[in-house]
Amino acid sequence: MNIQQFYDFCLAKKGVEETFPFDEDTLVFKVGGKMFALTSLRDWENGSPAVNLKCDPQRSEALRLEHEDINPGYHMSKIHWNTVRINGDVPSALLKDLINHSYDLVLKSLAKKMQKEISESVD
């Protein structure tokens, strides 16, 4: 997966916005104002892309045991976030599944009213 594919995949989800809340390097995707994916653009340019994704704690542990390129979230809660190195031992299909999982976890954490607004929005 390249940066454009990652960007397009995340931005295509309902209610998603791209932001740079920390600095000019860290691209953050949010739904309902809450982060579900973040990545360093510099890392992509340097050939070592990675993305932080929210994950169910039990699933996080299993994924970390199965994949060398899935580690506790860098600069994030190690319980709820993973850092996934791109183009390593994590297949693209799994990466997309993990992005979807992160998005779904964050969406489900939002107030019911906001969830409904997002699900009914036309992008």
N, CA, C and O atoms as CSV, one atom per row, in Angstrom:
chain,resi,resn,atom,element,x,y,z
A,1,MET,N,N,0.859,-1.179,0.000
A,1,MET,CA,C,0.000,0.000,0.000
A,1,MET,C,C,0.900,1.235,0.000
A,1,MET,O,O,1.869,1.312,0.755
A,2,ASN,N,N,0.569,2.181,-0.845
A,2,ASN,CA,C,1.320,3.430,-0.845
A,2,ASN,C,C,0.513,4.510,-0.116
A,2,ASN,O,O,-0.627,4.280,0.288
A,3,ILE,N,N,1.110,5.670,0.043
A,3,ILE,CA,C,0.467,6.741,0.803
A,3,ILE,C,C,-0.853,7.179,0.175
A,3,ILE,O,O,-1.806,7.478,0.894
A,4,GLN,N,N,-0.922,7.219,-1.139
A,4,GLN,CA,C,-2.159,7.642,-1.798
A,4,GLN,C,C,-3.274,6.624,-1.562
A,4,GLN,O,O,-4.420,7.003,-1.318
A,5,GLN,N,N,-2.946,5.346,-1.632
A,5,GLN,CA,C,-3.937,4.291,-1.378
A,5,GLN,C,C,-4.420,4.359,0.072
A,5,GLN,O,O,-5.616,4.239,0.339
A,6,PHE,N,N,-3.492,4.551,0.997
A,6,PHE,CA,C,-3.850,4.680,2.415
A,6,PHE,C,C,-4.764,5.889,2.614
A,6,PHE,O,O,-5.808,5.795,3.258
A,7,TYR,N,N,-4.354,7.012,2.055
A,7,TYR,CA,C,-5.112,8.260,2.171
A,7,TYR,C,C,-6.527,8.087,1.613
A,7,TYR,O,O,-7.507,8.424,2.278
A,8,ASP,N,N,-6.627,7.568,0.405
A,8,ASP,CA,C,-7.929,7.384,-0.239
A,8,ASP,C,C,-8.814,6.417,0.541
A,8,ASP,O,O,-10.017,6.645,0.677
A,9,PHE,N,N,-8.222,5.338,1.052
A,9,PHE,CA,C,-8.986,4.342,1.788
A,9,PHE,C,C,-9.588,4.947,3.056
A,9,PHE,O,O,-10.761,4.731,3.358
A,10,CYS,N,N,-8.777,5.706,3.792
A,10,CYS,CA,C,-9.266,6.325,5.031
A,10,CYS,C,C,-10.297,7.409,4.748
A,10,CYS,O,O,-11.340,7.466,5.400
A,11,LEU,N,N,-10.008,8.259,3.786
A,11,LEU,CA,C,-10.878,9.403,3.511
A,11,LEU,C,C,-12.216,8.999,2.891
A,11,LEU,O,O,-13.174,9.770,2.940
A,12,ALA,N,N,-12.292,7.812,2.314
A,12,ALA,CA,C,-13.528,7.356,1.681
A,12,ALA,C,C,-14.598,6.949,2.703
A,12,ALA,O,O,-15.759,6.763,2.338
A,13,LYS,N,N,-14.225,6.814,3.946
A,13,LYS,CA,C,-15.180,6.395,4.975
A,13,LYS,C,C,-16.091,7.556,5.359
A,13,LYS,O,O,-15.694,8.721,5.320
A,14,LYS,N,N,-17.294,7.218,5.723
A,14,LYS,CA,C,-18.285,8.249,6.067
A,14,LYS,C,C,-17.832,9.089,7.260
A,14,LYS,O,O,-17.374,8.563,8.274
A,15,GLY,N,N,-17.970,10.407,7.112
A,15,GLY,CA,C,-17.724,11.332,8.208
A,15,GLY,C,C,-16.269,11.570,8.543
A,15,GLY,O,O,-15.969,12.161,9.580
A,16,VAL,N,N,-15.357,11.128,7.698
A,16,VAL,CA,C,-13.929,11.248,8.005
A,16,VAL,C,C,-13.375,12.592,7.553
A,16,VAL,O,O,-13.728,13.108,6.492
A,17,GLU,N,N,-12.508,13.138,8.378
A,17,GLU,CA,C,-11.785,14.360,8.043
A,17,GLU,C,C,-10.303,14.116,8.267
A,17,GLU,O,O,-9.912,13.361,9.157
A,18,GLU,N,N,-9.488,14.764,7.452
A,18,GLU,CA,C,-8.034,14.712,7.646
A,18,GLU,C,C,-7.614,15.959,8.387
A,18,GLU,O,O,-8.119,17.049,8.120
A,19,THR,N,N,-6.687,15.799,9.322
A,19,THR,CA,C,-6.208,16.936,10.099
A,19,THR,C,C,-4.712,16.798,10.346
A,19,THR,O,O,-4.121,15.736,10.148
A,20,PHE,N,N,-4.121,17.900,10.782
A,20,PHE,CA,C,-2.729,17.932,11.208
A,20,PHE,C,C,-2.683,18.637,12.569
A,20,PHE,O,O,-2.140,19.736,12.676
A,21,PRO,N,N,-3.252,18.009,13.614
A,21,PRO,CA,C,-3.362,18.694,14.906
A,21,PRO,C,C,-2.061,18.833,15.690
A,21,PRO,O,O,-1.967,19.669,16.588
A,22,PHE,N,N,-1.060,18.023,15.361
A,22,PHE,CA,C,0.172,18.018,16.150
A,22,PHE,C,C,1.292,18.817,15.496
A,22,PHE,O,O,1.982,19.595,16.153
A,23,ASP,N,N,1.460,18.614,14.195
A,23,ASP,CA,C,2.530,19.275,13.457
A,23,ASP,C,C,2.256,19.091,11.967
A,23,ASP,O,O,1.235,18.517,11.588
A,24,GLU,N,N,3.158,19.571,11.127
A,24,GLU,CA,C,2.967,19.476,9.677
A,24,GLU,C,C,3.273,18.092,9.130
A,24,GLU,O,O,3.010,17.820,7.959
A,25,ASP,N,N,3.827,17.212,9.960
A,25,ASP,CA,C,4.234,15.874,9.537
A,25,ASP,C,C,3.196,14.803,9.832
A,25,ASP,O,O,3.067,13.849,9.064
A,26,THR,N,N,2.463,14.935,10.912
A,26,THR,CA,C,1.576,13.867,11.373
A,26,THR,C,C,0.168,14.041,10.821
A,26,THR,O,O,-0.591,14.906,11.259
A,27,LEU,N,N,-0.161,13.197,9.846
A,27,LEU,CA,C,-1.493,13.182,9.241
A,27,LEU,C,C,-2.411,12.349,10.118
A,27,LEU,O,O,-2.111,11.194,10.420
A,28,VAL,N,N,-3.530,12.937,10.525
A,28,VAL,CA,C,-4.480,12.273,11.414
A,28,VAL,C,C,-5.842,12.217,10.729
A,28,VAL,O,O,-6.339,13.216,10.209
A,29,PHE,N,N,-6.433,11.019,10.743
A,29,PHE,CA,C,-7.797,10.851,10.247
A,29,PHE,C,C,-8.714,10.705,11.452
A,29,PHE,O,O,-8.447,9.937,12.375
A,30,LYS,N,N,-9.819,11.477,11.413
A,30,LYS,CA,C,-10.774,11.477,12.521
A,30,LYS,C,C,-12.173,11.199,12.003
A,30,LYS,O,O,-12.511,11.512,10.862
A,31,VAL,N,N,-12.973,10.606,12.868
A,31,VAL,CA,C,-14.402,10.485,12.628
A,31,VAL,C,C,-15.089,11.025,13.875
A,31,VAL,O,O,-14.762,10.623,14.992
A,32,GLY,N,N,-16.029,11.927,13.687
A,32,GLY,CA,C,-16.704,12.537,14.822
A,32,GLY,C,C,-15.752,13.282,15.735
A,32,GLY,O,O,-16.005,13.401,16.934
A,33,GLY,N,N,-14.659,13.786,15.182
A,33,GLY,CA,C,-13.696,14.534,15.970
A,33,GLY,C,C,-12.704,13.683,16.748
A,33,GLY,O,O,-11.876,14.217,17.487
A,34,LYS,N,N,-12.779,12.360,16.591
A,34,LYS,CA,C,-11.874,11.459,17.312
A,34,LYS,C,C,-10.965,10.717,16.337
A,34,LYS,O,O,-11.391,10.302,15.260
A,35,MET,N,N,-9.710,10.559,16.735
A,35,MET,CA,C,-8.713,9.906,15.884
A,35,MET,C,C,-8.992,8.405,15.724
A,35,MET,O,O,-9.378,7.719,16.671
A,36,PHE,N,N,-8.782,7.923,14.490
A,36,PHE,CA,C,-8.775,6.475,14.283
A,36,PHE,C,C,-7.535,6.012,13.536
A,36,PHE,O,O,-7.234,4.818,13.529
A,37,ALA,N,N,-6.808,6.929,12.905
A,37,ALA,CA,C,-5.569,6.576,12.205
A,37,ALA,C,C,-4.652,7.790,12.151
A,37,ALA,O,O,-5.098,8.909,11.898
A,38,LEU,N,N,-3.366,7.556,12.391
A,38,LEU,CA,C,-2.402,8.628,12.232
A,38,LEU,C,C,-1.080,8.065,11.730
A,38,LEU,O,O,-0.704,6.929,12.022
A,39,THR,N,N,-0.392,8.904,10.964
A,39,THR,CA,C,0.847,8.463,10.331
A,39,THR,C,C,1.768,9.649,10.100
A,39,THR,O,O,1.326,10.791,9.983
A,40,SER,N,N,3.052,9.352,10.038
A,40,SER,CA,C,4.061,10.368,9.747
A,40,SER,C,C,4.318,10.404,8.245
A,40,SER,O,O,4.706,9.393,7.659
A,41,LEU,N,N,4.108,11.545,7.627
A,41,LEU,CA,C,4.389,11.679,6.201
A,41,LEU,C,C,5.883,11.526,5.921
A,41,LEU,O,O,6.274,10.995,4.882
A,42,ARG,N,N,6.701,11.987,6.839
A,42,ARG,CA,C,8.156,11.866,6.692
A,42,ARG,C,C,8.577,10.396,6.622
A,42,ARG,O,O,9.469,10.037,5.853
A,43,ASP,N,N,7.932,9.548,7.427
A,43,ASP,CA,C,8.252,8.115,7.402
A,43,ASP,C,C,7.925,7.504,6.046
A,43,ASP,O,O,8.664,6.650,5.558
A,44,TRP,N,N,6.829,7.933,5.435
A,44,TRP,CA,C,6.485,7.446,4.098
A,44,TRP,C,C,7.566,7.876,3.101
A,44,TRP,O,O,8.018,7.081,2.276
A,45,GLU,N,N,7.970,9.142,3.192
A,45,GLU,CA,C,8.993,9.665,2.280
A,45,GLU,C,C,10.333,8.951,2.461
A,45,GLU,O,O,11.077,8.767,1.498
A,46,ASN,N,N,10.636,8.550,3.693
A,46,ASN,CA,C,11.898,7.880,3.994
A,46,ASN,C,C,11.856,6.374,3.739
A,46,ASN,O,O,12.854,5.684,3.947
A,47,GLY,N,N,10.717,5.863,3.294
A,47,GLY,CA,C,10.615,4.448,2.974
A,47,GLY,C,C,10.349,3.538,4.158
A,47,GLY,O,O,10.527,2.324,4.057
A,48,SER,N,N,9.926,4.106,5.279
A,48,SER,CA,C,9.601,3.282,6.453
A,48,SER,C,C,8.220,3.655,6.991
A,48,SER,O,O,8.090,4.063,8.145
A,49,PRO,N,N,7.182,3.512,6.148
A,49,PRO,CA,C,5.847,3.936,6.565
A,49,PRO,C,C,5.256,3.059,7.662
A,49,PRO,O,O,5.467,1.847,7.711
A,50,ALA,N,N,4.513,3.718,8.531
A,50,ALA,CA,C,3.795,3.036,9.602
A,50,ALA,C,C,2.551,3.855,9.915
A,50,ALA,O,O,2.485,5.051,9.628
A,51,VAL,N,N,1.578,3.195,10.502
A,51,VAL,CA,C,0.341,3.874,10.878
A,51,VAL,C,C,-0.083,3.396,12.262
A,51,VAL,O,O,0.049,2.216,12.587
A,52,ASN,N,N,-0.594,4.322,13.077
A,52,ASN,CA,C,-1.149,3.968,14.376
A,52,ASN,C,C,-2.647,3.789,14.204
A,52,ASN,O,O,-3.332,4.641,13.639
A,53,LEU,N,N,-3.145,2.656,14.707
A,53,LEU,CA,C,-4.559,2.323,14.593
A,53,LEU,C,C,-5.100,1.840,15.930
A,53,LEU,O,O,-4.431,1.102,16.654
A,54,LYS,N,N,-6.293,2.255,16.243
A,54,LYS,CA,C,-6.965,1.791,17.451
A,54,LYS,C,C,-7.329,0.326,17.256
A,54,LYS,O,O,-7.631,-0.100,16.142
A,55,CYS,N,N,-7.302,-0.447,18.346
A,55,CYS,CA,C,-7.604,-1.867,18.226
A,55,CYS,C,C,-8.139,-2.398,19.554
A,55,CYS,O,O,-7.733,-1.947,20.625
A,56,ASP,N,N,-9.041,-3.347,19.467
A,56,ASP,CA,C,-9.532,-4.046,20.649
A,56,ASP,C,C,-8.324,-4.645,21.380
A,56,ASP,O,O,-7.481,-5.274,20.739
A,57,PRO,N,N,-8.217,-4.465,22.707
A,57,PRO,CA,C,-7.034,-4.927,23.436
A,57,PRO,C,C,-6.701,-6.412,23.257
A,57,PRO,O,O,-5.529,-6.756,23.099
A,58,GLN,N,N,-7.682,-7.280,23.278
A,58,GLN,CA,C,-7.407,-8.711,23.107
A,58,GLN,C,C,-6.906,-9.007,21.695
A,58,GLN,O,O,-5.984,-9.802,21.508
A,59,ARG,N,N,-7.512,-8.372,20.724
A,59,ARG,CA,C,-7.063,-8.574,19.350
A,59,ARG,C,C,-5.653,-8.012,19.167
A,59,ARG,O,O,-4.842,-8.589,18.442
A,60,SER,N,N,-5.363,-6.889,19.822
A,60,SER,CA,C,-4.024,-6.290,19.731
A,60,SER,C,C,-2.950,-7.282,20.136
A,60,SER,O,O,-1.949,-7.444,19.437
A,61,GLU,N,N,-3.157,-7.944,21.258
A,61,GLU,CA,C,-2.167,-8.901,21.751
A,61,GLU,C,C,-1.943,-10.026,20.758
A,61,GLU,O,O,-0.803,-10.400,20.484
A,62,ALA,N,N,-3.024,-10.565,20.221
A,62,ALA,CA,C,-2.910,-11.666,19.254
A,62,ALA,C,C,-2.177,-11.211,17.994
A,62,ALA,O,O,-1.321,-11.926,17.474
A,63,LEU,N,N,-2.517,-10.028,17.512
A,63,LEU,CA,C,-1.871,-9.507,16.300
A,63,LEU,C,C,-0.375,-9.296,16.509
A,63,LEU,O,O,0.430,-9.582,15.624
A,64,ARG,N,N,-0.015,-8.798,17.676
A,64,ARG,CA,C,1.398,-8.543,17.973
A,64,ARG,C,C,2.199,-9.843,18.027
A,64,ARG,O,O,3.376,-9.869,17.667
A,65,LEU,N,N,1.558,-10.914,18.477
A,65,LEU,CA,C,2.228,-12.217,18.511
A,65,LEU,C,C,2.370,-12.813,17.113
A,65,LEU,O,O,3.351,-13.497,16.819
A,66,GLU,N,N,1.394,-12.554,16.262
A,66,GLU,CA,C,1.372,-13.138,14.910
A,66,GLU,C,C,2.236,-12.372,13.912
A,66,GLU,O,O,2.740,-12.961,12.956
A,67,HIS,N,N,2.412,-11.073,14.118
A,67,HIS,CA,C,3.075,-10.226,13.116
A,67,HIS,C,C,4.192,-9.399,13.731
A,67,HIS,O,O,3.972,-8.630,14.666
A,68,GLU,N,N,5.372,-9.568,13.200
A,68,GLU,CA,C,6.529,-8.808,13.657
A,68,GLU,C,C,6.335,-7.315,13.439
A,68,GLU,O,O,6.881,-6.505,14.188
A,69,ASP,N,N,5.563,-6.940,12.421
A,69,ASP,CA,C,5.379,-5.530,12.064
A,69,ASP,C,C,4.160,-4.881,12.717
A,69,ASP,O,O,3.738,-3.801,12.302
A,70,ILE,N,N,3.596,-5.525,13.729
A,70,ILE,CA,C,2.530,-4.909,14.527
A,70,ILE,C,C,3.042,-4.835,15.962
A,70,ILE,O,O,3.338,-5.854,16.586
A,71,ASN,N,N,3.141,-3.617,16.467
A,71,ASN,CA,C,3.716,-3.369,17.782
A,71,ASN,C,C,2.813,-2.449,18.596
A,71,ASN,O,O,1.904,-1.829,18.043
A,72,PRO,N,N,3.055,-2.351,19.918
A,72,PRO,CA,C,2.273,-1.404,20.727
A,72,PRO,C,C,2.370,-0.001,20.142
A,72,PRO,O,O,3.412,0.388,19.617
A,73,GLY,N,N,1.298,0.744,20.234
A,73,GLY,CA,C,1.215,2.071,19.628
A,73,GLY,C,C,2.316,3.017,20.076
A,73,GLY,O,O,2.513,3.243,21.270
A,74,TYR,N,N,3.028,3.566,19.104
A,74,TYR,CA,C,4.095,4.529,19.366
A,74,TYR,C,C,3.481,5.851,19.808
A,74,TYR,O,O,2.664,6.428,19.091
A,75,HIS,N,N,3.870,6.329,20.982
A,75,HIS,CA,C,3.346,7.572,21.570
A,75,HIS,C,C,1.837,7.520,21.807
A,75,HIS,O,O,1.172,8.556,21.832
A,76,MET,N,N,1.298,6.311,21.979
A,76,MET,CA,C,-0.145,6.147,22.187
A,76,MET,C,C,-0.348,5.175,23.347
A,76,MET,O,O,0.614,4.599,23.856
A,77,SER,N,N,-1.600,4.997,23.761
A,77,SER,CA,C,-1.920,3.977,24.751
A,77,SER,C,C,-1.533,2.622,24.184
A,77,SER,O,O,-2.026,2.219,23.131
A,78,LYS,N,N,-0.652,1.920,24.884
A,78,LYS,CA,C,-0.168,0.618,24.409
A,78,LYS,C,C,-1.259,-0.445,24.470
A,78,LYS,O,O,-1.135,-1.495,23.841
A,79,ILE,N,N,-2.299,-0.187,25.203
A,79,ILE,CA,C,-3.400,-1.144,25.337
A,79,ILE,C,C,-4.359,-1.032,24.151
A,79,ILE,O,O,-4.818,-2.045,23.623
A,80,HIS,N,N,-4.656,0.186,23.738
A,80,HIS,CA,C,-5.708,0.420,22.743
A,80,HIS,C,C,-5.207,0.768,21.347
A,80,HIS,O,O,-6.012,0.896,20.424
A,81,TRP,N,N,-3.891,0.926,21.171
A,81,TRP,CA,C,-3.360,1.338,19.875
A,81,TRP,C,C,-2.206,0.447,19.441
A,81,TRP,O,O,-1.397,0.016,20.263
A,82,ASN,N,N,-2.137,0.179,18.158
A,82,ASN,CA,C,-1.023,-0.541,17.550
A,82,ASN,C,C,-0.344,0.357,16.532
A,82,ASN,O,O,-0.986,1.195,15.899
A,83,THR,N,N,0.952,0.174,16.381
A,83,THR,CA,C,1.679,0.753,15.263
A,83,THR,C,C,1.909,-0.375,14.272
A,83,THR,O,O,2.503,-1.400,14.606
A,84,VAL,N,N,1.432,-0.175,13.048
A,84,VAL,CA,C,1.545,-1.192,12.003
A,84,VAL,C,C,2.514,-0.664,10.949
A,84,VAL,O,O,2.261,0.356,10.308
A,85,ARG,N,N,3.621,-1.372,10.783
A,85,ARG,CA,C,4.560,-1.001,9.726
A,85,ARG,C,C,3.994,-1.483,8.392
A,85,ARG,O,O,3.568,-2.630,8.256
A,86,ILE,N,N,4.001,-0.597,7.435
A,86,ILE,CA,C,3.408,-0.868,6.123
A,86,ILE,C,C,4.416,-1.606,5.244
A,86,ILE,O,O,5.623,-1.376,5.318
A,87,ASN,N,N,3.887,-2.494,4.415
A,87,ASN,CA,C,4.667,-3.226,3.410
A,87,ASN,C,C,5.678,-4.195,4.028
A,87,ASN,O,O,6.676,-4.540,3.395
A,88,GLY,N,N,5.421,-4.630,5.256
A,88,GLY,CA,C,6.258,-5.646,5.886
A,88,GLY,C,C,5.529,-6.975,5.836
A,88,GLY,O,O,5.126,-7.435,4.768
A,89,ASP,N,N,5.364,-7.589,7.004
A,89,ASP,CA,C,4.708,-8.895,7.038
A,89,ASP,C,C,3.191,-8.794,7.221
A,89,ASP,O,O,2.522,-9.801,7.454
A,90,VAL,N,N,2.658,-7.590,7.116
A,90,VAL,CA,C,1.209,-7.391,7.254
A,90,VAL,C,C,0.609,-7.256,5.853
A,90,VAL,O,O,0.853,-6.260,5.173
A,91,PRO,N,N,-0.168,-8.244,5.419
A,91,PRO,CA,C,-0.769,-8.172,4.086
A,91,PRO,C,C,-1.709,-6.972,3.949
A,91,PRO,O,O,-2.295,-6.523,4.934
A,92,SER,N,N,-1.849,-6.461,2.736
A,92,SER,CA,C,-2.727,-5.306,2.492
A,92,SER,C,C,-4.156,-5.557,2.959
A,92,SER,O,O,-4.806,-4.655,3.488
A,93,ALA,N,N,-4.641,-6.771,2.768
A,93,ALA,CA,C,-6.012,-7.090,3.182
A,93,ALA,C,C,-6.159,-6.950,4.700
A,93,ALA,O,O,-7.170,-6.438,5.180
A,94,LEU,N,N,-5.158,-7.400,5.451
A,94,LEU,CA,C,-5.202,-7.265,6.909
A,94,LEU,C,C,-5.092,-5.799,7.304
A,94,LEU,O,O,-5.794,-5.352,8.211
A,95,LEU,N,N,-4.231,-5.049,6.643
A,95,LEU,CA,C,-4.104,-3.624,6.933
A,95,LEU,C,C,-5.442,-2.921,6.735
A,95,LEU,O,O,-5.851,-2.121,7.577
A,96,LYS,N,N,-6.122,-3.207,5.643
A,96,LYS,CA,C,-7.433,-2.598,5.396
A,96,LYS,C,C,-8.427,-3.012,6.474
A,96,LYS,O,O,-9.225,-2.195,6.932
A,97,ASP,N,N,-8.380,-4.277,6.878
A,97,ASP,CA,C,-9.256,-4.766,7.947
A,97,ASP,C,C,-8.967,-4.020,9.251
A,97,ASP,O,O,-9.896,-3.673,9.981
A,98,LEU,N,N,-7.705,-3.773,9.547
A,98,LEU,CA,C,-7.344,-3.069,10.779
A,98,LEU,C,C,-7.747,-1.598,10.732
A,98,LEU,O,O,-8.128,-1.029,11.755
A,99,ILE,N,N,-7.668,-0.986,9.569
A,99,ILE,CA,C,-8.149,0.395,9.424
A,99,ILE,C,C,-9.664,0.425,9.641
A,99,ILE,O,O,-10.173,1.292,10.351
A,100,ASN,N,N,-10.376,-0.513,9.037
A,100,ASN,CA,C,-11.830,-0.599,9.228
A,100,ASN,C,C,-12.178,-0.832,10.694
A,100,ASN,O,O,-13.099,-0.214,11.226
A,101,HIS,N,N,-11.436,-1.727,11.344
A,101,HIS,CA,C,-11.662,-2.042,12.753
A,101,HIS,C,C,-11.469,-0.788,13.617
A,101,HIS,O,O,-12.276,-0.512,14.505
A,102,SER,N,N,-10.417,-0.045,13.357
A,102,SER,CA,C,-10.140,1.172,14.109
A,102,SER,C,C,-11.270,2.190,13.909
A,102,SER,O,O,-11.778,2.763,14.873
A,103,TYR,N,N,-11.648,2.401,12.669
A,103,TYR,CA,C,-12.750,3.319,12.346
A,103,TYR,C,C,-14.025,2.895,13.079
A,103,TYR,O,O,-14.696,3.721,13.699
A,104,ASP,N,N,-14.352,1.610,13.004
A,104,ASP,CA,C,-15.574,1.105,13.641
A,104,ASP,C,C,-15.547,1.282,15.158
A,104,ASP,O,O,-16.554,1.662,15.755
A,105,LEU,N,N,-14.403,1.008,15.784
A,105,LEU,CA,C,-14.287,1.191,17.237
A,105,LEU,C,C,-14.548,2.641,17.630
A,105,LEU,O,O,-15.273,2.910,18.588
A,106,VAL,N,N,-13.961,3.559,16.896
A,106,VAL,CA,C,-14.126,4.974,17.221
A,106,VAL,C,C,-15.558,5.414,16.937
A,106,VAL,O,O,-16.158,6.127,17.741
A,107,LEU,N,N,-16.106,4.996,15.806
A,107,LEU,CA,C,-17.486,5.356,15.468
A,107,LEU,C,C,-18.456,4.872,16.552
A,107,LEU,O,O,-19.360,5.603,16.956
A,108,LYS,N,N,-18.261,3.644,17.014
A,108,LYS,CA,C,-19.152,3.080,18.044
A,108,LYS,C,C,-19.004,3.781,19.384
A,108,LYS,O,O,-19.902,3.700,20.222
A,109,SER,N,N,-17.884,4.469,19.601
A,109,SER,CA,C,-17.674,5.179,20.869
A,109,SER,C,C,-18.356,6.548,20.894
A,109,SER,O,O,-18.451,7.184,21.944
A,110,LEU,N,N,-18.823,6.987,19.742
A,110,LEU,CA,C,-19.475,8.297,19.649
A,110,LEU,C,C,-20.907,8.229,20.167
A,110,LEU,O,O,-21.492,7.150,20.258
A,111,ALA,N,N,-21.458,9.378,20.502
A,111,ALA,CA,C,-22.858,9.454,20.929
A,111,ALA,C,C,-23.749,8.914,19.813
A,111,ALA,O,O,-23.446,9.078,18.631
A,112,LYS,N,N,-24.833,8.279,20.193
A,112,LYS,CA,C,-25.761,7.669,19.215
A,112,LYS,C,C,-26.226,8.693,18.181
A,112,LYS,O,O,-26.344,8.377,16.997
A,113,LYS,N,N,-26.489,9.912,18.631
A,113,LYS,CA,C,-26.949,10.953,17.709
A,113,LYS,C,C,-25.893,11.228,16.641
A,113,LYS,O,O,-26.218,11.350,15.460
A,114,MET,N,N,-24.638,11.326,17.052
A,114,MET,CA,C,-23.568,11.593,16.095
A,114,MET,C,C,-23.370,10.388,15.166
A,114,MET,O,O,-23.139,10.568,13.970
A,115,GLN,N,N,-23.457,9.174,15.697
A,115,GLN,CA,C,-23.351,7.977,14.864
A,115,GLN,C,C,-24.415,8.000,13.763
A,115,GLN,O,O,-24.140,7.684,12.606
A,116,LYS,N,N,-25.623,8.378,14.148
A,116,LYS,CA,C,-26.723,8.423,13.183
A,116,LYS,C,C,-26.465,9.500,12.118
A,116,LYS,O,O,-26.683,9.261,10.930
A,117,GLU,N,N,-26.005,10.672,12.538
A,117,GLU,CA,C,-25.698,11.753,11.588
A,117,GLU,C,C,-24.642,11.314,10.588
A,117,GLU,O,O,-24.751,11.598,9.395
A,118,ILE,N,N,-23.617,10.618,11.077
A,118,ILE,CA,C,-22.533,10.162,10.202
A,118,ILE,C,C,-23.041,9.092,9.253
A,118,ILE,O,O,-22.728,9.121,8.063
A,119,SER,N,N,-23.815,8.156,9.761
A,119,SER,CA,C,-24.299,7.057,8.905
A,119,SER,C,C,-25.270,7.557,7.852
A,119,SER,O,O,-25.398,6.939,6.796
A,120,GLU,N,N,-25.956,8.658,8.111
A,120,GLU,CA,C,-26.918,9.203,7.154
A,120,GLU,C,C,-26.310,10.262,6.243
A,120,GLU,O,O,-26.966,10.741,5.318
A,121,SER,N,N,-25.049,10.630,6.505
A,121,SER,CA,C,-24.423,11.679,5.704
A,121,SER,C,C,-24.116,11.173,4.292
A,121,SER,O,O,-23.864,9.988,4.069
A,122,VAL,N,N,-24.146,12.102,3.366
A,122,VAL,CA,C,-23.797,11.800,1.990
A,122,VAL,C,C,-22.463,12.483,1.720
A,122,VAL,O,O,-22.359,13.709,1.771
A,123,ASP,N,N,-21.449,11.681,1.432
A,123,ASP,CA,C,-20.113,12.258,1.193
A,123,ASP,C,C,-19.885,12.566,-0.254
A,123,ASP,O,O,-18.816,13.054,-0.620
